[in-house]
Amino acid sequence: MLTTLLLLMLVTGLSLAMVMAVRSDLLVNGYYRNFRGAFYAADSGLNIVRHDLATMISGMAPASFSVGTQPIPAGSEATILTNINSKYGTVTAITGSGNTVNSWPESFKLDTTQTQFSLANCTVNFDDGTTSTNCGLSKGTGGGNPSKYTYIYSYTIQTIGQAQNSERAIIEDRGNITLTANIVPAGTSTSSGVKTSFAAWGMFIDKSPLCNGSTLVAGTISGPVFTNDAWNFGTGSYIFTDNVGSVNPDSGFQYGSGSGGCDPFAGTADAKSGKTTNIKFQNGFQQGANSVPLPQNDFSQKRAVLDGQGTDTSNVGNSDLANKLRDVNKASYPGGGASSGVFLPYDVVSGTPTFKGGGIYVEGDASVVLQPGAAANQQTYTITQTGTTTITQPVFNKKGQQIGTTTVTVPTTTTTVVTVNKPLNSTDPGSTVMSQTYNVNGTNQPVQTLNVVGVPESRDPSGSAISPATMLYVDGNITSLSGPGVGQAAIQDGAAVTITAANNVTVTGDILYKTAPVTKTQNQVPNTPADTLIPGADNGQVLGIFTAGGNINLNNQQGSTNLEIDASLATISATGSGALINNGSAINTLTILGGRIQNTIQNINSSTRNVFFDRRFLSHGFAPPWFPSTTVTPTSSTTVTADQANFTSPVFQRVQWLYKANTY
């Protein structure tokens, strides 16, 4: 009996010891995991904030400015300090994606009492070879104009990282950010303004009446935003990462239902009937701005096919087309016009077809499939047109004897594949191959092939080639526009393309860059938000889709219920009502990588909408070829000679990294 009691006591003691050991081990593991999580959250937060500081300060530069005026306005650092504290002064979650979506939860926030941001030094180089540390100077000692500004900003940021429960880690980072702005002429800015591509906006809406009962969809909107009317906000949360503007001096706050439940207000915030707006303008909001003129038509886009310039905005007649265009059989465009066909602007020089214009001209409705070619310098366009033709058929009697003929109408399909082979070097002119298959009532006719020396190019006023660029103009409706399949590339690296239709454009499937230029998820580039330029991903690939006389319709025909369009989309004209409209089945997630420029806002019937502005369009002048442009007039306009700034990638120099504390 005694032995049994002793054994029982021993077993009980061992069990208790094991429980205490396991619990202690769990506590220790949890302690160190939370310790590391809080530490890495704080360190990641430092990198995120530091990167955003550089983005915000370079974003202070306007699209154009007077010669002799520095691109970043004096005192901008104070605005950036306020904006960065506002953006990260509250807890920001660091979330993973893919395999890391369920990783240890982390978050951070700025200790806004410790944030410092100031201009430490500014150096300006002039084109007369002189320099100065006074960036307010408009001329060098030799009378030269500024050619480069180098800004060095000092920063101090302190982040508080958190993992779970009450664990905190505090890290401080001090250092410098160097930004170099190379100055290039933008031309003369008069009271009529400075020429700007519509691709420079992430969202542009012409008509958006004040308090019309509708509101912007809540969420984050990236890229510059503007309306020739007014913005209407609901009670949801809005974040604008770039500058916002409106012609109307007021905005609408839709606090209730209908037009009676809307309160006009000036400024960045409003409160009504116990409800308030929740809007963050991270780079400013200008109400009462001058209106932005819209294109009258698409004549310059049509003209660009013929001459590679597109500067002549007069109407293009049949005689113009007949003088410039030929088909696959070297026949000129009919002088009396055509109802269908694919044509290229080439001349026959010493028996050799030689490209002379800027693109591909399609007469009549067509479907278009975009696809990179097999080689790295190839872009292909598959253009399909359907129709009917009449054929003569013999008529036989019951004995099999021909007793006459009859004419019948049968369907036809013409499939034209145009392959553009970009030049491989300065001595290579490149080549364009057009092959055409004509199918009559289900029977293919012999394939016709044309080889042309040269490629579509943009040209200067003298007619000399500048760079390869393609305008695909469809004088009708594009009944289907897509890439080759779900998730497959449509635009080759280095391909600069604009697609224009006289009427509607219907997107039926994914249209993707072979290489995406910006991120679509947080931390795709480590420690950066979504919509960040990807280093090494700018290969000159760019796509614009434009119609001045119709809509861009969404009619997703692919197996996936998601749809992605990598392009700047423009449905605008001075007298139009064009919009992005879903006239097909509901879309689960609609992703646009570029921007959307519209006369009006209409229904896209999508559960989730992600629009990522292509930030290369902020590199003053970069845009799809012959994309519609306008003149932007500052509110207080004077006649000046204007410059633009091209910023190089920021250089970060850390001078101190200090791990300050951990709390539990």
Buried (B, 14 or more C-beta within 10 A) or exposed (E): EEEEEEEEEEEEEEEEEEEEEEEEEEEEEBEEBBBBBBBBBBBBBBBBBBBBBBBBBBBBBBBBBEBBBBBBEEEBBEBBBEBBBBBBBEEBEBBBEEEEEEEBBBBBBBBBEBBEBEBEEBBBBBBEEBEBEEBEBEBBEEEBBBBBBBBBBBBBBBBBBBBBEEBBBBBBBBBBBBBBBBBEEBEEBBEEBBBBBBBBBBBBBBBBBBBBBBBBBBEBBBBBBBBBBBBBBBBEEBBBBBBBBBBBBBBBBBBBEEEEBBBBBEEBEBEBEEBEBBBBBBBBBBBEBBBBBBBEBBBBBBBBBBBBBBEBEEEBEEEBBBEBBBBBEEEEBBEEEBEBBBBBBBEEEEEEBEBBBBBBBBBBBBBBBBBBBEEEBBBBBBBBBBEEEEEEEEEEEEEEEEEEEEEEEEEBBBBBBBBBBBBEEEEEBBBBBBBBBBBBEEEEEEEBEBEBBBBBBBBEEEEEBEEBBBBBBBBBBBBBBBBBBBEBBBBBBBBBBBBBBBBBBBBBBBBBBBBBBBBBBBBBBEBBBBBBBBEEBBBBBBBBBBBBBBBBBBBBEBEBEBBBBBBBBBBBBEEBBBBBBBEBEEBEBBBBBBBBBBBBBBEBBBEEEBBBBBBBBBBBBBBBBBBBBBBBBBEEBEEBBBBBBBBEEBEBEEEEEEEEEBEE
